[in-house]
Amino acid sequence: MSFHPFNTSPWTPPTSQPSSTSIEGPLTVSRHTTPRDTPPSGSVSPVVATPALPSEPALWSDRYRSLSASNIGGMGQGQTLGAGYGEQRRVLGDLPPQSNQVSPHALASPFMPGVNNGAWGPPVPTRPSHHGHGQQRNQNHRSISLQERLAIAEEKIRELTMENQKLRERNAYPAYTNQSTAYTSPPVSSRSSMVFDNINPSFATVGYGQVAGLGLQRFEDPETCYETSRFVHVGEDQLDKANYSPPPHLVVPILQGTFNFADMPIEYIRPIVWIIAHRIPKSSSESSGLKAAVNALASRLGLPRNTDPTGILVRSIIEGAKPLCFTSCGNYLCQQLLERCGMVDKMAFIREIQEDIVPIASDKFGTHVLCKAILTKELEEPISDALIKFGIFESMKTGARRLWREYLEKCRQGRQFEIFTKINEEMVGRWSDLTCINEHGSIAVQQVFEVFGSQELMEPCFAEILADIARISNNQFGHFAITKLIGYPQLYRRTCEAILTSYPPVAVTHHGVNFAKIALTEGGRGSIVKYVEAICSHDDGRTPGIVAIATSSIGKAHLTFVLSCLTPAEHVRVRQTCRAYSTTLRNSQSGNDLLRSLGLMHAVGVRHRAGSG
């Protein structure tokens, strides 16, 4: 008994029916089927409802609602649908008999959701022959859209290719640009999933970015290797431009302390000097890296001058002398040049910074360079001329006073007193102003008494300070100079006498009160007599100094101390002076306290009440 699968199955293969055949006619089942009409191995596949018109939507469902149940049953018995709908879909996995009917993108994937044809995608319904015009029109429209997208993508590729070419040319000479290492697009790999991989072969050799709106961007990582060829064609003057920036592959290892200076090409010397001159360390590790670079370069200064590395290094330091002097590591490199190189190089270095001597000397780092340079006899004259040209007063009130001290110390040891005479002539009437102007000025005046060496040379400065000792003693910067003078035995007596006899009085602030107490305590009884005479005197119509002391905020405590040291006669002298100026003393609380302690306010009050009664 032979097996007949179609005897038990309700499914009947469709047959071609003539257009005049009625649906109600007899059904004829043919067992001679073609591969196209091969019955499915499972249940009935969903029905594909293909619209008759382009404007009518297509549906893919196993329950197409617009078809009646009778029509659905008819489909299972080989009856054809209406004229507007096609045949059943193929079974999943069955390929067309002709291999050329499989499109290049027959396998749908998540990377190409828009391509829905093929054996693994949704079925492509076939249209009746009388709708051939609409299908051709739709294919033409798809072809035009694809060509437009190809044209846009190719234009974008050309633009990116030209841009990459320009960046490569620009990176060949890094000294002419600020930009860092260029990023270029690599070739598309064979694994890249792109819509046009099988269509346009140009994608295999050029980079891509945002092709056809897909947002695809791929770039290479920046170079990490050292390329000496980048510096071969760069002129020596190019690194001095303001817009120069060293290559990143040099900056990072130097700051990290991982750069190999033993195998360093000579082309790297100038960029490394630039990094030392312009890079301010932001951490201890960066500072250590820069110090290692300075030590590595400084060790090469001991090599013969005629060797290429030493010559390039010396020229690089001289050309970058100004910025090097202002950095913590660069100033040491300059000092090494002044210590190890010949006189020609030293003179060239000083000429390079000739116009900036005072600004460099005022800097906390630059002053070390010039202090080292001025120790050389041949370099002394240009440096001192620059200081004098800038102005003695103007330079001493800046950080250049450090350089002045080194220079004057050297001149004193060499018995060159002409510079001291010149300073005294120019500073007449300006010593007290210099003492009070700022911290540098106060220190510069104190240095006069350390380095001038003789009483004769320092006398003009000392006399001016004693004449204006009240202002200097109560100044926030000047009081340090008075403390310095009191510490010199040969200047102590004159300083204390000036404090006691000063008018206006010194004891009007905390600093002045301390100086007055020192003078009164160390001078003994004679100091008390001089001081009472000075603060109670009203010669030439001036207001007694005791009034200024009593009306100051700190005067009450000081006068209490003074009154405790007076004799009865001196006490009467003070009481008479305060009674004469009682009206002024009543204007302050401390003045009222002084009058009350002397018994003057009580006496006035009793007489007033008696007269009124």
C-alpha positions in Angstrom: 0.0 0.0 0.0 1.6 3.3 -1.1 1.7 6.4 1.1 -0.4 9.3 -0.2 0.1 12.3 1.9 -2.5 14.4 0.1 -5.4 11.9 0.8 -5.5 12.8 4.5 -4.5 16.5 4.4 -7.2 19.1 3.9 -4.7 21.2 2.0 -4.9 21.2 -1.8 -2.3 22.8 -4.0 -3.6 25.8 -6.0 -4.2 25.4 -9.7 -4.3 27.9 -12.5 -7.9 28.7 -13.1 -9.0 30.4 -16.3 -10.5 33.9 -15.7 -14.0 32.6 -16.8 -14.1 29.8 -14.3 -16.6 30.3 -11.5 -15.8 29.8 -7.9 -18.8 27.4 -7.5 -17.5 25.1 -10.3 -16.1 21.6 -9.6 -12.7 21.4 -8.0 -9.9 19.5 -9.7 -6.9 18.4 -7.7 -3.7 17.8 -9.5 -0.9 15.7 -8.0 1.7 17.0 -10.5 3.0 20.0 -8.6 5.9 22.3 -9.3 8.5 23.4 -6.8 6.6 26.6 -6.5 3.4 24.7 -5.4 5.1 22.3 -3.0 2.9 22.0 0.0 4.3 23.2 3.3 5.6 20.8 5.9 3.5 22.3 8.7 0.4 24.3 9.2 -0.9 26.8 6.8 1.4 29.9 6.6 0.1 33.3 7.2 -1.6 35.1 4.3 0.1 38.1 2.7 -2.4 40.7 1.7 -0.8 42.7 -1.0 -2.6 46.0 -1.9 -3.8 46.5 -5.4 -2.9 50.2 -5.4 0.3 51.9 -4.1 -1.8 54.1 -1.7 -3.5 51.0 -0.1 -1.6 49.6 2.9 -0.4 46.1 2.9 -1.0 43.7 5.7 0.8 40.6 6.8 -1.3 38.6 9.1 -2.9 35.1 9.5 -6.2 36.8 10.3 -6.9 39.3 7.6 -10.1 40.9 8.8 -11.4 42.2 5.4 -11.7 38.6 4.1 -14.7 36.5 5.0 -14.5 33.1 6.6 -15.6 31.4 3.4 -12.8 33.0 1.4 -10.3 31.8 4.1 -11.7 28.3 3.7 -11.5 28.6 0.0 -7.8 29.4 0.2 -7.3 26.2 2.0 -9.0 24.3 -0.9 -7.1 25.8 -3.7 -9.4 28.7 -4.5 -7.8 31.9 -5.6 -8.3 35.2 -3.9 -9.7 38.4 -5.4 -7.9 40.2 -8.1 -6.2 42.6 -5.7 -4.3 40.0 -3.6 -1.4 37.7 -4.3 -0.6 34.1 -3.3 0.5 32.6 -0.1 4.0 33.3 1.3 6.8 30.8 0.9 7.8 28.5 3.7 10.6 30.0 5.8 13.9 28.6 4.7 12.7 27.8 1.1 14.8 29.7 -1.4 13.7 30.5 -4.9 14.8 28.1 -7.6 16.8 30.8 -9.4 19.9 31.9 -7.4 19.9 35.3 -9.1 16.7 36.2 -7.4 18.5 36.5 -4.0 19.4 40.2 -3.4 22.8 41.2 -2.0 21.1 41.9 1.3 18.9 38.8 1.5 19.9 38.1 5.1 18.2 40.6 7.4 20.1 41.7 10.5 19.8 44.2 13.3 22.4 46.4 11.5 20.1 46.8 8.5 16.6 47.0 9.8 15.4 48.8 6.7 16.1 45.8 4.4 13.2 43.4 4.9 13.5 41.1 1.9 15.1 37.8 1.7 14.5 34.3 3.0 14.9 35.4 6.6 12.9 38.5 6.4 9.2 39.3 5.9 7.8 37.9 2.7 7.8 39.9 -0.4 4.3 39.6 -2.0 4.1 39.2 -5.7 1.7 41.4 -7.6 -0.5 40.4 -10.4 0.7 41.0 -13.9 -1.6 43.9 -14.5 0.1 45.9 -11.6 3.6 45.7 -13.2 3.7 49.5 -13.9 3.3 50.3 -10.1 6.0 47.8 -9.1 8.4 49.2 -11.7 7.7 52.7 -10.5 8.5 51.7 -6.9 11.7 50.0 -7.9 12.8 53.1 -9.9 12.0 55.3 -6.8 14.1 53.1 -4.6 17.0 53.1 -7.1 16.9 57.0 -7.2 16.9 57.2 -3.5 19.8 54.9 -3.2 21.8 56.8 -5.8 21.2 60.1 -3.9 22.5 58.6 -0.7 25.5 57.2 -2.5 26.3 60.6 -3.9 26.0 62.3 -0.5 28.2 59.7 1.1 30.9 59.9 -1.6 30.9 63.7 -1.3 31.4 63.5 2.4 34.2 61.0 1.9 36.0 63.3 -0.5 35.8 66.2 2.0 37.2 64.0 4.8 40.0 62.8 2.6 41.0 66.3 1.7 40.9 67.4 5.4 43.0 64.4 6.5 45.5 65.2 3.8 45.8 68.8 5.0 46.3 67.7 8.6 49.0 65.3 7.5 50.8 68.1 5.7 50.4 70.4 8.7 51.7 67.8 11.2 54.8 67.4 9.1 56.0 70.8 10.5 54.7 71.1 14.1 56.6 74.3 14.8 54.2 76.2 12.5 51.0 75.4 14.3 49.6 75.2 17.8 47.5 72.2 17.1 48.3 68.9 18.7 48.8 65.6 16.8 46.2 65.2 14.1 43.6 62.5 14.2 43.1 60.8 10.8 40.5 58.3 9.7 41.7 54.7 9.2 40.5 52.4 6.4 37.3 50.6 7.0 37.9 47.1 8.3 36.4 44.1 6.7 34.2 43.6 9.7 32.5 47.0 9.3 28.8 46.7 8.7 27.8 49.4 6.2 25.0 49.8 3.8 27.2 50.4 0.8 30.0 47.8 1.4 28.9 45.7 -1.5 28.2 48.6 -3.8 30.9 51.2 -3.6 34.4 49.8 -3.4 35.8 53.3 -2.4 34.9 52.5 1.2 37.7 49.9 1.4 40.4 52.5 1.1 39.2 55.7 2.8 38.0 56.7 6.2 34.4 57.6 7.0 32.5 59.8 9.3 28.8 60.3 9.6 28.2 58.5 6.3 24.6 58.9 5.0 23.5 60.1 8.5 24.5 56.9 10.2 26.7 58.7 12.7 29.6 56.4 12.2 32.9 57.9 13.4 36.2 56.1 13.7 39.6 57.7 14.4 43.1 56.6 15.2 44.7 57.1 18.6 47.4 59.8 18.7 50.9 58.8 18.1 52.9 57.6 21.1 56.3 57.0 19.5 59.1 59.5 19.1 59.5 60.8 15.6 62.8 62.7 15.1 61.8 63.5 11.5 59.4 66.0 12.8 62.2 68.3 13.9 64.7 67.7 11.1 63.2 70.4 8.8 62.3 72.9 11.5 64.5 76.0 11.6 66.2 77.0 14.8 64.2 80.2 15.0 60.9 78.6 14.7 60.8 77.5 18.3 61.0 81.1 19.6 57.6 82.0 18.2 55.0 82.9 20.7 52.5 80.4 19.3 54.8 77.4 19.5 53.8 74.4 21.7 56.0 71.3 22.1 54.7 67.9 20.9 52.6 66.1 23.5 54.7 62.9 23.2 57.6 65.0 24.7 55.7 66.9 27.4 54.0 63.9 29.1 57.1 61.7 29.6 59.2 64.6 30.8 56.6 65.7 33.4 56.2 62.1 34.5 59.9 61.5 34.8 60.0 58.6 32.3 61.8 60.3 29.5 65.1 58.5 28.4 67.7 61.3 28.3 70.5 58.8 27.6 69.3 58.1 24.1 67.8 61.6 23.5 68.3 62.9 19.9 69.8 66.4 19.7 66.6 67.5 17.9 64.8 67.2 21.2 67.1 69.6 23.1 65.3 72.8 22.0 61.8 71.6 22.7 62.8 70.3 26.2 64.4 73.7 27.0 61.1 75.3 25.9 59.2 73.0 28.3 61.4 73.9 31.2 61.0 77.6 30.5 57.2 77.6 30.1 55.9 74.7 32.1 54.9 75.5 35.7 54.7 72.3 37.7 51.3 71.6 39.2 52.4 68.7 41.5 55.4 67.3 43.2 55.7 64.6 40.5 55.8 67.2 37.7 58.4 69.2 39.7 60.5 66.1 40.0 60.2 65.4 36.3 61.4 68.9 35.4 64.2 68.8 37.8 65.4 65.5 36.3 65.3 67.2 32.8 67.3 70.2 34.1 69.9 67.9 35.7 70.2 65.9 32.5 70.7 69.0 30.4 73.1 70.6 32.9 75.3 67.6 32.8 75.8 68.2 29.1 77.1 71.7 29.7 80.3 70.2 31.0 81.0 68.6 27.6 83.3 70.4 25.1 81.7 73.4 23.6 82.4 72.4 20.0 80.2 69.3 20.2 76.8 69.6 18.6 74.7 68.7 21.7 76.4 71.3 23.9 76.3 74.0 21.2 72.6 73.5 20.6 71.9 73.4 24.3 73.8 76.7 25.0 72.1 78.5 22.1 68.7 77.2 23.3 69.3 78.5 26.9 70.4 81.9 25.6 67.5 82.2 23.3 65.1 81.3 26.1 66.9 83.2 28.8 64.0 85.5 29.8 61.3 82.8 30.4 63.9 80.5 31.9 64.8 83.0 34.6 61.2 83.2 35.9 60.7 79.5 36.6 61.8 77.4 39.5 63.8 74.9 37.3 64.8 77.2 34.5 66.7 79.6 36.7 68.9 76.7 37.8 69.7 75.8 34.2 70.7 79.5 33.6 73.0 79.4 36.7 74.7 76.3 35.4 75.4 78.1 32.1 76.9 81.0 34.0 79.0 78.6 36.0 80.2 76.2 33.4 80.3 78.0 30.1 82.9 80.4 28.7 82.9 84.2 28.8 81.5 84.6 25.3 78.4 82.6 26.2 78.0 84.4 29.5 78.1 87.8 27.8 75.6 86.6 25.2 73.3 85.6 28.0 73.5 89.0 29.7 72.9 90.8 26.5 69.8 88.7 25.9 68.3 89.9 29.2 69.8 93.4 29.3 66.5 95.2 29.0 64.9 93.1 31.7 67.5 93.2 34.4 65.3 94.8 37.1 62.2 92.7 36.4 64.3 89.5 36.6 66.1 90.7 39.7 62.7 91.4 41.3 61.5 87.9 40.7 62.1 85.3 43.5 63.7 82.9 40.9 65.3 85.4 38.6 67.3 87.1 41.3 69.3 84.0 41.9 70.5 84.1 38.2 71.7 87.7 38.5 73.3 87.2 41.9 75.3 84.4 40.3 76.1 86.6 37.3 77.2 89.7 39.2 79.9 87.6 40.9 81.8 87.6 37.6 83.8 90.7 37.2 83.2 91.0 33.4 79.4 90.9 34.0 79.3 93.3 36.8 79.3 96.5 34.8 76.3 95.8 32.5 74.2 94.6 35.4 75.0 97.6 37.7 74.5 100.0 34.8 71.0 98.6 34.2 70.2 99.1 37.9 71.4 102.7 38.0 69.7 103.4 34.8 66.4 102.1 36.1 66.8 104.2 39.3 68.4 103.5 42.6 65.2 104.3 44.6 62.9 102.6 42.1 65.1 99.4 42.1 65.6 99.2 45.8 61.9 99.3 46.5 61.6 96.1 44.5 63.0 92.6 44.8 66.1 93.9 43.1 67.3 94.9 46.6 68.7 91.3 46.8 70.9 92.0 43.8 71.9 95.4 45.3 73.1 93.6 48.5 75.3 91.2 46.5 76.7 94.0 44.4 77.4 96.4 47.4 79.0 93.5 49.4 81.3 92.8 46.5 82.2 96.5 46.1 82.9 96.9 49.8 85.2 93.9 49.8 86.9 95.2 46.7 87.2 98.7 48.3 85.2 100.3 45.5 83.5 103.1 47.3 82.4 105.1 44.4 79.1 103.3 44.1 78.3 104.2 47.8 78.9 107.8 47.2 76.7 107.8 44.2 73.9 106.1 46.1 74.1 108.7 48.9 74.0 111.5 46.4 70.9 110.2 44.6 69.0 109.2 47.8 69.2 112.5 49.6 65.8 113.1 51.4 64.5 109.8 50.2 65.7 107.3 52.8 62.8 107.7 55.2 60.4 107.3 52.3 62.1 104.2 51.2 61.9 102.8 54.7 58.1 103.3 54.9 57.1 102.5 51.3 57.0 98.6 51.4 58.8 95.6 52.8 61.5 95.6 50.1 62.3 99.3 50.9 62.5 98.6 54.6 64.9 95.7 54.0 67.0 97.8 51.6 67.5 100.4 54.3 68.4 97.8 56.8 71.0 96.4 54.3 72.6 99.8 54.2 73.8 99.4 57.8 75.1 95.9 57.0 77.0 96.4 53.8 78.1 100.0 53.7 80.8 99.2 56.2 81.7 102.6 57.6 79.9 105.1 59.8 80.7 107.8 57.4 79.0 106.1 54.4 75.9 105.2 56.4 75.5 108.5 58.2 73.3 110.2 55.6 70.8 107.4 55.8 71.0 107.2 59.6 70.5 111.0 60.1 67.4 111.0 57.9 65.8 108.1 59.8 66.4 109.8 63.2 64.9 113.1 61.9 61.7 111.3 61.0 61.8 108.6 63.7 58.2 109.2 64.8 56.7 108.4 61.4 59.1 105.5 60.8 58.6 103.9 64.3 54.8 103.8 63.8 54.9 102.6 60.2 54.0 98.9 59.5 57.3 98.5 57.5 59.5 101.2 59.0 59.4 99.9 62.6 61.5 97.0 61.5 64.3 99.4 60.6 64.1 101.1 64.1 64.4 97.7 65.7 67.5 97.0 63.6 69.1 100.3 64.7 68.4 99.6 68.4 70.3 96.3 68.0 73.6 98.1 66.9 75.7 99.1 69.9 77.2 102.0 68.1 73.8 103.3 67.0 71.8 102.4 70.1 72.3 105.6 72.2 71.5 108.0 69.4 68.5 106.0 68.4 67.1 106.0 72.0 67.7 109.7 72.4 65.9 110.4 69.2 62.9 108.3 70.4 62.7 110.2 73.8 63.0 113.7 72.3 61.0 113.2 69.1 58.2 115.5 68.2 55.6 114.4 67.4 56.0 111.8 70.1 56.7 108.2 69.2 54.4 106.5 71.8 51.1 106.8 69.8 50.9 103.2 68.6 51.8 99.8 69.9 55.2 99.9 68.1 56.0 103.4 69.3 55.1 102.6 72.9 57.4 99.7 72.9 60.3 101.8 71.6 59.6 104.5 74.2 59.6 101.9 77.0 62.9 100.4 75.8 64.4 103.9 75.7 63.1 104.8 79.2 64.1 101.5 80.8 67.7 101.3 79.3 68.5 105.0 79.8 67.7 105.1 83.6 66.8 108.3 85.4 68.2 110.6 82.8 65.9 109.2 80.2 62.8 110.0 82.4 63.9 113.6 82.8 64.5 114.0 79.0 61.2 112.4 78.2 59.1 114.5 80.6 60.7 117.6 79.3 60.0 116.6 75.7 56.3 115.7 76.1 55.5 118.7 78.3 57.3 121.3 76.2 55.2 123.8 74.2 58.0 125.9 72.7 57.4 127.7 69.4 53.6 127.4 70.0 53.4 123.7 69.5 50.9 121.5 71.4 52.7 119.4 74.0 53.4 115.8 73.1 51.5 114.5 76.2 48.3 115.7 74.6 48.9 113.5 71.5 49.8 110.5 73.7 46.8 111.0 76.0 44.3 111.2 73.1 45.6 108.1 71.4 44.0 104.7 71.9 47.0 103.2 73.6 48.2 106.3 75.5 46.5 105.7 78.8 48.6 102.6 79.7 51.8 104.3 78.6 51.2 107.5 80.7 50.2 105.4 83.7 53.7 103.7 83.4 55.3 107.1 83.0 53.5 108.7 86.0 54.7 105.8 88.2 58.3 106.8 87.5 58.0 110.6 88.2 59.3 112.6 91.1 56.9 115.1 92.9 58.4 118.0 90.9 58.0 116.1 87.6 54.4 115.2 88.6 53.6 118.9 89.1 55.0 119.7 85.7 52.8 117.1 84.1 49.7 118.3 86.0 50.2 121.9 85.0 50.5 121.0 81.3 47.4 118.9 81.4 45.4 121.6 83.2 46.3 124.1 80.4 45.1 121.7 77.7 42.2 120.1 79.7 39.6 121.1 77.1 41.4 119.2 74.4 42.0 116.2 76.7 38.3 116.0 77.5 37.6 115.1 73.8 38.8 111.5 74.4 38.2 108.8 76.9 41.9 108.3 77.6 42.2 112.1 78.1 39.4 112.1 80.7 41.1 109.3 82.5 44.3 111.2 82.6 42.6 114.3 84.0 40.8 112.2 86.6 44.0 110.4 87.7 45.6 113.8 88.1 42.6 115.1 90.2 41.8 117.8 87.6 38.3 116.9 86.7 37.1 116.7 90.4 38.5 120.1 91.2 36.8 121.7 88.2 33.5 120.1 89.1 33.5 121.4 92.8 34.2 125.0 91.8 31.5 124.8 89.2 28.9 123.6 91.7 30.0 126.2 94.4 29.7 129.1 92.0 26.2 128.1 90.8 25.0 127.8 94.4 
